[in-house]
């Protein structure tokens, strides 16, 4: 069984329900342990509020830090690209691996994401078998082989400045 270390949740930021369900099915078929909660957000604003523990996500116990983030690029409002920049600009969040899962194979998008700190960039294939195979390889690496960092403790995380939210 595949587990993100310490049973950390997997955050998936995906606005398309069909893509979310396909990714979930691909994770399950790859042996991903559903003991790890998948926390889904369909927009960048909510994902950043969760990561910064704002509003309804202020409680650390009910909103634990994700072990890995699966991030779509093209979403309404705050884009996946903006979410990535915010995560990788934050001292408390930058060590969380961010996997870009998107339909874009635009070279500019790929370059911008890697320059912003993305750990992996995967184009969602149209062919479902290829997509399942890609998610299986992703799962084997990130959930079996890679060692993920422990959370940096900060009792007052809200003290960290964000360019999107006022603290």
N, C-alpha and C positions, 0 to 999 in steps of 0.2 A: 504494500500500500504506500502511496505517496503522501507525504505530509510536509507542509511548510513547518520549519522548526518551531517548537514551542506552541504548536497549534494556533499560530497566528492566522487571522482571517486573510482571505484573498480579496482585494478590492477590485471590482470590475466597474469601469466607467464606460457605459455603452448606452446610447440613446435608442438604438434599434432593437426592438423586442426579438425579432427573428435572429439577428446576429448574437444577441445575448443567449438565447435558447440553444443555438447551434454550438456556441462556445461551451456552454454548460454540458451539453451532451458529449462534446469532444473531450472535455475534462474527465467526465465520468467514465467514458470508454477507455481512457488512457490509464485508469487505475487511481485517479486522484481521490483521496480520502475525503468524503463529505463530513468527516469530523472537523475539518477546517471549514469554518463558515465562509460563505461567499457573500460579501457585502456589495450590493449593486447600487449604483447611482446612474441616473439617466441624464445627468447634466454636470458640468464642471463646477458650478456654484455649490451644489450640495456636497460634492466630493471634497472640495476645499474646506467647507465648513466642518465636515467630519474630521479631516486631517488636522485642522487647527483646533478641534474640539470646541466648537462654537455652538451656541443655542442648544438644541436638543441633544447635541453630541458632546456636551461638556463633561459628562461622567466617563472617566477612563475605563471603568469596569464594563460599562455597557457599549462603549465605543472604542474598543482596543485598536492599537496601531496595526495596520496591515503588514504582513510579511512580504507582500509583493503586490504590485498594482498592474492590472491589465487595462490599458487606456486606449480608447478610440480617439481619433484626431478631430473628426468633423462632427461637431455637436452645436446645437443652438446656444446662444449666450456665450459663456466662457468656453472657449474651445479646448480640445485636448492638448493642443500645443501650449496654450496659456497655463493649463494645469501643470504640465510637465515643467515649464519654466519656474512656476511657483514652487513646486516640490524641490527641484534641484537648486533653488536659490535659498532654501531654508536649511539652516544648520541642523535642525531637529529632524528633518524629513529626507534630506538629500541621499542618505544611505539606503533608502528603500528602493529595491529594484523596480524599474518601470519598463514594462513591455508594451510597446505600441502595437496594437492590432487594428489595422485599418484597410480600407479598400484602395487607398492611394499608393501607387508605385511611382509617383512623381519624384524625380531625383532631388528637387528642392526640398520637398517635405522630408525625405530621408535624411538629407544633410542637416537641415534645421533641427530635426529631432536628436540626431547623434550629437550635434554641437551643443544642444541644450542639456545633454546628459542622459538620454534614453539608453537603457542597457541592451535592448533588442528591438528591432523593427521588423514586424511580420505583416506582409500583405495578406489580407483575407482572400484565399483563393475562391473562385466561383465553384470549383469542383469540391463537393463535400468530402470525398475520400482524401483528397490532398489536404484539406483543412484539418481533418481529424488526425492525419499523419503529422502535420506541423505542430498541432497542439500536443500530441504524444511526445514528440521530441522536446518541445518546450517544457513539458511536465517532467520528463526524465532529467533534464538539466537542472531546472530551477527548484524542483521539489525533491529530488533525490541526491544530486551531486553537489550543488552549490551550498556553501555555508552562508547564511544570512546574518547580518549584524544584529546585536541586541538593541533594544530601544534605548535611546539616550533619555535619562530621566530628567525632567524639568517640572518641578511642582507648579510653576506658573507659566505654562506654555504660552498663554495669551500675551505675555510680555514681548514675544518675538514679533517684529513688525512684518506686516504683509502688505503687498501693494494692492490687494483686492479688498481687504477688509480693515475697518478701523477697530482698534482695540482700546 
